[in-house]
């Protein structure tokens, strides 16, 4: 089962050039070294260019753990904390609906039933 996460943060305006450089290197490393990371995208809010959101989808728990252990991820986390106004917000996401619903519907129904029983 895939794992989807987001991280949202607000950067200090004067740190944006450093952030862009670090992001380019970070995403390149993920692309080149993480076959279990199915998607990694970084978005910037149009109305507030200091706000960024990362969307990531990992093939499974093992891929997520492998991502977290990489040295470039640890380096990125240090940079991230140095450029943020506040601590970044990390969230796990649960798929509710998709254009691929025929593939996901039975899985989601089973997941929802199990959660309701707990």
C-alpha positions as CSV (number, residue, x, y, z in Angstrom):
1,X,0.0,0.0,0.0
2,X,1.4,3.4,-1.0
3,X,2.2,6.1,1.6
4,X,1.3,9.7,0.8
5,X,2.6,12.6,2.9
6,X,2.9,16.4,2.7
7,X,5.1,18.9,4.4
8,X,4.2,22.6,4.5
9,X,6.4,25.4,5.6
10,X,6.9,29.1,5.4
11,X,10.4,30.3,4.5
12,X,12.0,33.5,5.5
13,X,11.9,35.8,2.5
14,X,15.6,36.6,2.5
15,X,16.3,32.8,2.4
16,X,14.4,32.1,-0.8
17,X,17.5,32.0,-3.1
18,X,19.2,29.5,-0.7
19,X,16.0,27.5,-0.6
20,X,15.7,27.2,-4.3
21,X,19.3,26.0,-4.7
22,X,18.9,23.4,-1.9
23,X,15.5,22.2,-3.3
24,X,17.0,21.6,-6.8
25,X,19.8,19.5,-5.3
26,X,17.4,17.7,-2.9
27,X,14.8,16.7,-5.5
28,X,17.6,15.6,-8.0
29,X,19.0,13.3,-5.3
30,X,15.6,11.8,-4.7
31,X,15.0,11.2,-8.4
32,X,18.4,9.6,-8.9
33,X,18.6,7.4,-5.8
34,X,15.1,6.5,-4.7
35,X,13.2,4.0,-7.0
36,X,10.6,3.5,-4.2
37,X,9.7,7.2,-4.2
38,X,6.9,7.2,-6.8
39,X,6.3,11.0,-6.6
40,X,8.0,13.9,-5.1
41,X,6.8,17.4,-6.1
42,X,7.3,20.8,-4.5
43,X,4.7,23.5,-4.8
44,X,4.9,27.2,-4.0
45,X,1.8,29.2,-3.2
46,X,1.0,31.8,-5.7
47,X,-0.4,34.3,-3.2
48,X,2.5,33.9,-0.8
49,X,5.8,32.8,-2.4
50,X,7.3,32.1,1.0
51,X,4.9,29.1,1.5
52,X,5.9,25.7,0.1
53,X,4.2,22.3,0.1
54,X,6.0,19.1,-0.7
55,X,3.9,16.1,-1.9
56,X,5.4,12.7,-1.7
57,X,4.2,9.2,-2.5
58,X,6.2,6.2,-1.4
59,X,5.7,2.7,-2.8
60,X,5.6,1.2,0.7
61,X,6.8,1.6,4.2
62,X,10.2,0.3,3.3
63,X,10.6,3.0,0.6
64,X,9.6,5.7,3.1
65,X,12.2,4.4,5.6
66,X,14.9,4.3,3.0
67,X,14.1,7.9,2.0
68,X,14.4,9.1,5.6
69,X,17.8,7.4,6.1
70,X,19.5,9.1,3.2
71,X,22.2,11.6,4.1
72,X,20.9,14.2,1.7
73,X,17.5,14.0,3.5
74,X,19.2,14.7,6.8
75,X,21.1,17.6,5.2
76,X,17.8,18.9,3.7
77,X,16.1,18.8,7.2
78,X,18.9,20.9,8.7
79,X,18.6,23.5,5.8
80,X,14.8,23.4,6.1
81,X,14.8,24.3,9.8
82,X,17.3,27.1,9.2
83,X,15.2,28.8,6.5
84,X,11.8,28.4,8.1
85,X,9.9,31.0,10.2
86,X,8.3,28.1,12.2
87,X,8.7,24.4,12.3
88,X,7.5,22.6,9.1
89,X,4.1,20.8,9.4
90,X,4.3,17.1,8.3
91,X,1.0,15.3,7.6
92,X,0.1,11.7,6.5
93,X,-2.6,11.6,3.9
94,X,-5.4,9.0,3.3
95,X,-6.8,8.6,-0.1
96,X,-10.5,9.3,-0.1
97,X,-11.4,9.6,-3.8
98,X,-9.4,9.4,-7.1
99,X,-10.0,9.4,-10.8
100,X,-8.7,5.8,-10.5
101,X,-11.6,4.9,-8.2
102,X,-12.3,1.5,-9.8
103,X,-8.8,0.5,-8.6
104,X,-9.2,2.1,-5.1
105,X,-12.8,1.7,-4.2
106,X,-12.6,-1.8,-2.8
107,X,-9.4,-1.0,-0.9
108,X,-10.8,2.2,0.6
109,X,-14.1,0.5,1.6
110,X,-12.2,-2.2,3.4
111,X,-9.9,0.4,5.1
112,X,-12.9,2.5,6.2
113,X,-14.7,-0.6,7.5
114,X,-11.7,-1.6,9.6
115,X,-11.3,1.9,11.0
116,X,-15.0,2.1,11.9
117,X,-14.7,-1.2,13.8
118,X,-11.8,0.0,15.9
